[in-house]
Amino acid sequence: MKTRPFGRLPFLVSDVGFGAWQIGSAWGNVSAEDGKAALHAALDAGVSFIDTADVYGDGRSEKIIADVLKARGGARPMVATKAGRRLDPHVDAGYTKANIEAFLDRSLKNLAVDCVDLLQLHCPPTETLYRPELMAGMDALVQAGKIKAYGVSVEKVEEALKAIDYPNVASIQIIYNIFRQRPADLFFREAKRKNVAVIVRVPLASGLLTGKITAASTFAADDHRNFNRHGEAFDVGETFAGVPLDVGFAAVEELNKLVPAGASLAQFALRWILMNEAVTVVIPGARNAEQARGNAAASDLAALSAETMSAAREIYDRLIKPHVHQRW
């Protein structure tokens, strides 16, 4: 498992991490046993970065992580959580230091720790990022010893660029994959220049980039690929990366021709992301141990050729870009 420095923080993390949304909620039925097995498999493979949030199963994801790490003992991976989406309504006015600290206190209990490695604002409204007093509140949480550092999870490139204007924002979490390439146009260069860590979520476009989803696929009522298909619950870009399914299927058919022998499409898609040196860690989710091991193995794939990278970009430009590029 290869590692990369986590921006300017004193952490060295595996370049493939573990996204813990799937073991929390909104992905259909994933038992606690399967969730724990998936996390154990990832850690056994060398994964040393876990990303979760307080709203993933109303704390279920955080508690599973705590149970697994307690059972394993020894050196701990870096654990990042997120706060803000518990607000109801989820509006700018709710993003106060008091509210975020209350959410954090709940996460500290769920994770069974006194201090969180990284606390991320969870896709706040754009206008929230224009209030320096909130970032001052985050600095106060660092000074109080409740968090080691903080970052922002964003929907849009513009939000990412604004967030890194604040000198103590240590990381940005953003969607980036073969179907969502805009972050590489400007944001990645700025993040690298400022030594800000980049956490890449939705790397497999909610399963589209595994090649296992077809027009006949169905999803459980509590799976966001069913209930958020058109952005009914949260930003539509979180589901299938905002790509129309018929367009996605056509692109996947062409991408399959680029996958190196012995690798899966999912592993190819993860390795494609890691080709950009501005990326710190990519956080695919897993419903079971087999998926977790497969994701982790992408770290050891050989670098993709310039010809392959160019071919993937051509597929994006021709099929995907008109639907997503300027939206996020």
Sequence and secondary structure as in RCSB ss.txt:
>XXXX:A:sequence
MKTRPFGRLPFLVSDVGFGAWQIGSAWGNVSAEDGKAALHAALDAGVSFIDTADVYGDGRSEKIIADVLKARGGA
RPMVATKAGRRLDPHVDAGYTKANIEAFLDRSLKNLAVDCVDLLQLHCPPTETLYRPELMAGMDALVQAGKIKAY
GVSVEKVEEALKAIDYPNVASIQIIYNIFRQRPADLFFREAKRKNVAVIVRVPLASGLLTGKITAASTFAADDHR
NFNRHGEAFDVGETFAGVPLDVGFAAVEELNKLVPAGASLAQFALRWILMNEAVTVVIPGARNAEQARGNAAASD
LAALSAETMSAAREIYDRLIKPHVHQRW
>XXXX:A:secstr
  EEE TTSS EEESB EE STTTSSBS   HHHHHHHHHHHHHTT  EEE  TTTTTTHHHHHHHHHHHHH SS
  EEEEEESTT SS  GGG  HHHHHHHHHHHHHHHT SSBSEEEEES  GGGGG HHHHHHHHHHHHTTSBS E
EEE SSHHHHHHHTTSTTEEEEEEE BTTB GGGTTHHHHHHHTT EEEEE TTGGGGGGT   TT    TTBHH
HHTTTSSSS GGGSGGG  HHHHHHHHHHHGGG  TT  HHHHHHHHHHTSTT  EE  B SSHHHHHHHHHGGG
S    HHHHHHHHHHIIIIIHHHHTTT 
